[in-house]
Amino acid sequence: MCTAKRAKSLRPFRIGLLVPSSNTVLENDVHRNLSHECYTIHTARMYLVATTREAEIEMITQHAPKAAADVGTAEPDLLVFGCTSAGSLFGLGYDAEICEKLGNIAGCASMGTISAVAEALNQRGFRRVAVLTPYIDDLTQAVANAIRSPVRTVVCAHGMGIDVNVALADPTPVEIVTFAETCLRHASFDGIFMSCTNFRALEAVPALETRFNVPVMTSNLAIIEGIRTRLEGTKVSS
């Protein structure tokens, strides 16, 4: 029997997953990495085409509440706001505020992607972080600003310049590693953060860690670990 099941009902935990409507990666990563015996994933989509600040604010204000209400009818145990850059627009406090409102609508606890990332970086003791994204510069810098802290420096932040959300999934893991090699050849860092839930970065982690000999965190890995921490009480060793 899966130890993550709720004792009262013996059913798997239900995850309410909010994703931008054009995201094609996050659901697949979550399904591959969370046991179907322990969890069931229930997705609601938030309309988003362009990957820009203006479009993401519209997604948050106009489309996310309806998505949270819809998936809330499945009575999830945890609601996940699955967009890194949107939660980063005005810092971690903004992400927490968004998620609290959406969780209240869905009737359950909630978690934001960038907040889960910050927790994962803290747990692993990242101090000098290189940030890589598929985004335009505005969103890349927003993510970098959101994960800075009194004990953590962002030594560099580079984006691929993609502003169409569905196209964020186009770079292959090999192309992601090549992008990292190009951007980080002169940088000094103790960890890499690969941002975006619609980026195939999780597939590239083994090659990136071998190439750079540092730990690598991705948005989707942080979500997976954050779910396990909140619902199973497990923590990943640093």
C-alpha positions, 0 to 999 in steps of 0.5 A: 500500500502506498504510504502517501495515501490518506489514512481516512479514505485510502485513496491516492492524493489528488493534485489539481494542476493549473497549467497555461493552456499551451503548455505541453510539458508539465503534465507529462513530467508530473505523470512520469515522476509521481507514482499513480498509486500515490497520486492522481493528477487533475488538470485545468488550463489557463488561456495563454498564447504569448509568453509576455508580462502582459499576457501572463497578468491577463492569465492570472487575473482573468483565466486562473480563477475559473480554472481553479474553480473548475478543478476544485470540483474534483476536491483536490488535496493540493492545487499547483499553480504551474507557471514559473514566470507568471508567479515571478512577475512581482516576486515571491510574495506575489506568487504566495498571494496568487496561490492563496487566492486560487487555493481558496477558490479550489478549496484546498492548500496551494503551491506556486512553482517559483516558491517551490523552486526557492524552497528547493534551492534553499534545501540544496544550499545553492549560493551562486546560481546560474539561471537559464530560461527559454523566455524573453529578457523581461521574464528571465530577469523577473525569475532571477530577481524572484530567487535572489535572497540574502544568502543567494546570488544570481551570477548570470541569467540568460534566456532563449528569447522565445515569446510564444508559449507553445514554442517554449517546448520546442528546444530538445534536451540536447539543444538545451545543453548546448545553450547552457554550454554557450551561455555558461562557459565563462561563469562561476556558479555552484548550481543551475536553475532551468526555469519554465514548466513548458521547457524540456529541462528535466530531461536534460538534467543528467547531461547538464549535471555531468557537463557542469559538475554542479546540481541542477534544479528545474521548475518541474522537478521543484514542483514534483519535490514540493508535492511530495514534501507537502503531502508525504512529508518527505524531503530530498537530501541536499 
